Amino acid sequence: RDLHSFPTRRSSDLYSCNPFGLDQTVTVGVISATGRSDVGIATYENFIQTDASIHPGNSGGPLVNLKGEVIGVNTAIVAAGQGIGFAIPINMVKRVVDQLVDKGKVVRGWLGVALQPLSQDLAQSLGLAGTNGAVVGSTITGSPAAQAGLQQGDVIVAYDRTPIEDYRHVQRLVAETRVGKSVTLQIVRKRQKMDVAVTIAEVPDETARRPGPSPKP
């Protein structure tokens, strides 16, 4: 099932694992949030947040709903707080497993752009008050972003007609896009909206991911 179909803060979920080596242990909780990306665990984040108790030994265990359907794989907790745990969405797990079986590695989409938050002041100055987006800070030479003509200062407001929440949302959408697919970015440049077509590439080796000079807006 699509994880976003689960209501936030309403669906009661069960969390089943082996905390402290105790087999067949189940704890009960709810989904506190989906698409959580500000955890600080990894560069690419898209977690389900739950308040079901997570203890040492739980990592790798399933997060299941009341129907017994696995909706995530438990991953981490916030050490400084209680009732704040994170699980990898099952849709992401399926994609990773399929890629490992087919290709022996995980392949993620790559745009080749450094993104910055869209501040309220900047949004106001661009006539985008009340609009969310991500600001292009720089592009990498030869990357899909550079080839598509993205410029420093461009504001990405939609990705293939999906309104952008913030720069992390762009990162998630790009990473989940099939390599070779052409997508349309709606951007704002000098207060003018325009569409830019870009073909998503595969994330290159770290040695090839060197930022290059961005053209001035």
C-alpha positions in Angstrom: 0.0 0.0 0.0 1.0 3.6 -0.5 2.3 4.7 2.9 0.8 8.2 2.4 -2.6 6.6 2.6 -2.2 6.0 6.3 -3.7 8.9 8.3 -1.1 10.8 10.4 -1.7 10.5 14.2 -4.7 8.3 13.8 -3.8 4.8 12.6 -2.9 2.5 15.5 0.1 0.5 14.5 1.9 -2.4 16.1 5.7 -2.6 16.3 7.0 -6.1 16.5 10.6 -7.1 17.1 13.1 -8.7 19.6 14.0 -5.9 22.1 16.9 -7.0 24.4 16.6 -10.5 22.8 13.1 -11.1 24.0 11.3 -13.0 21.2 7.7 -12.3 20.1 7.5 -8.9 21.8 5.0 -6.4 20.5 4.6 -2.8 21.4 1.7 -0.5 20.4 1.8 3.0 19.0 0.6 5.3 16.2 2.2 6.9 13.2 3.3 10.4 14.3 4.5 11.5 10.8 5.5 10.3 7.4 8.2 11.6 5.1 10.4 12.7 8.0 13.7 13.9 6.6 15.2 16.1 9.2 16.5 13.4 11.5 20.2 13.7 10.8 20.9 10.0 10.3 21.8 10.1 6.7 21.9 12.5 3.7 19.0 10.8 2.1 16.1 10.4 4.6 12.4 9.5 4.3 11.3 8.0 7.5 8.0 7.0 9.2 7.9 8.4 12.7 6.2 6.3 15.4 5.7 6.5 19.1 5.7 2.7 19.5 8.5 1.8 21.8 11.8 1.0 20.2 14.6 -0.7 22.1 18.0 -2.2 21.4 17.5 -5.2 19.2 14.5 -3.8 17.3 16.5 -2.5 14.3 15.6 -4.4 11.2 12.3 -5.6 12.7 8.9 -4.9 11.0 6.5 -2.0 11.7 3.1 -3.5 11.1 -0.4 -2.2 11.1 -3.4 -3.7 12.8 -4.1 -5.9 9.7 -0.6 -7.5 10.1 0.7 -5.7 7.0 4.4 -4.7 7.1 4.5 -0.9 6.4 8.1 -0.3 7.5 11.4 -1.5 8.8 12.4 -0.1 12.2 15.7 1.8 12.1 16.5 4.3 14.9 15.3 6.3 17.9 16.0 9.8 19.3 18.2 9.0 22.2 17.3 12.2 24.0 13.6 11.6 24.0 11.0 8.9 24.5 8.4 7.7 22.0 10.3 9.0 18.9 11.3 6.2 16.6 11.9 5.9 12.9 11.2 3.2 10.3 12.1 3.0 6.6 8.9 2.9 4.5 8.1 -0.5 3.0 7.8 1.0 -0.5 11.4 2.2 -0.2 12.5 -1.2 1.1 10.9 -2.9 -1.9 12.7 -0.7 -4.3 16.0 -1.3 -2.7 15.5 -5.1 -2.5 14.5 -5.2 -6.2 17.5 -3.2 -7.2 19.9 -5.4 -5.1 18.4 -8.5 -6.7 18.5 -7.1 -10.3 21.7 -5.0 -10.3 23.6 -6.0 -7.1 23.5 -2.3 -5.9 21.1 0.5 -5.1 20.6 3.0 -7.9 19.2 6.4 -7.1 18.3 9.3 -9.3 20.7 12.4 -9.5 20.0 16.0 -10.5 23.4 17.4 -9.7 22.4 20.5 -7.8 23.1 22.0 -4.4 19.8 23.2 -2.8 19.1 25.7 -0.1 16.0 26.5 1.9 13.6 29.1 0.6 13.4 31.7 3.4 10.3 33.7 4.0 12.1 36.9 3.1 13.3 35.6 -0.2 9.9 34.2 -1.0 8.4 37.6 -0.3 10.9 39.4 -2.6 10.2 37.0 -5.4 6.5 37.3 -5.1 6.2 33.8 -3.7 4.7 34.6 -0.3 3.0 31.5 1.0 4.7 29.3 -1.5 7.2 26.5 -0.6 10.2 25.6 -2.7 13.9 25.0 -2.9 16.6 27.5 -4.0 19.4 26.4 -6.4 22.7 27.2 -4.8 25.0 25.8 -7.4 25.1 23.1 -10.1 27.7 20.4 -10.9 29.5 20.7 -14.2 28.1 18.2 -16.7 25.2 17.2 -14.4 21.6 17.0 -15.5 20.8 20.3 -13.8 23.7 22.1 -15.6 22.7 20.6 -18.9 19.1 21.7 -18.4 20.3 25.2 -17.8 19.4 25.6 -14.1 21.0 28.7 -12.6 22.0 29.9 -9.2 19.1 31.6 -7.6 16.4 29.6 -9.4 13.6 28.5 -7.1 12.2 25.0 -7.7 8.5 25.1 -6.8 7.2 21.9 -8.5 8.7 18.5 -9.6 6.7 16.8 -12.4 3.6 18.7 -11.1 4.2 17.7 -7.5 4.3 20.9 -5.4 7.6 21.1 -3.5 7.5 21.3 0.3 11.2 22.1 0.9 14.7 21.3 -0.4 14.7 17.8 1.3 11.5 17.0 -0.6 13.3 17.7 -3.9 16.1 15.3 -2.8 13.6 12.5 -2.1 11.7 12.9 -5.3 14.9 12.9 -7.4 16.4 9.9 -5.6 13.2 8.0 -6.2 13.0 8.8 -9.9 13.9 6.2 -12.4 17.3 6.9 -14.0 16.8 8.1 -17.6 13.4 9.5 -17.0 12.6 13.1 -18.2 10.9 15.2 -15.7 9.6 18.8 -15.7 10.8 21.2 -13.1 8.7 24.3 -12.5 11.0 27.1 -11.4 10.9 30.8 -10.7 13.7 32.9 -12.2 13.7 36.7 -11.8 10.0 36.5 -10.6 9.0 34.6 -13.8 7.7 31.1 -13.7 9.0 28.7 -16.3 9.2 24.9 -17.0 12.5 23.2 -17.4 12.9 19.7 -18.7 15.6 17.6 -17.2 16.7 14.0 -17.6 17.5 12.3 -14.3 20.9 10.5 -14.2 22.4 7.9 -11.9 24.3 9.1 -8.9 28.0 9.1 -9.9 31.0 8.1 -7.9 32.0 10.7 -5.2 35.1 11.6 -7.2 32.9 12.8 -10.1 30.5 14.9 -8.0 32.5 18.1 -7.9 30.5 21.4 -7.9 31.2 23.6 -10.8 30.7 27.3 -11.3 27.0 28.2 -11.7 25.9 30.7 -14.3 24.6 33.9 -12.9 20.8 34.4 -13.0 
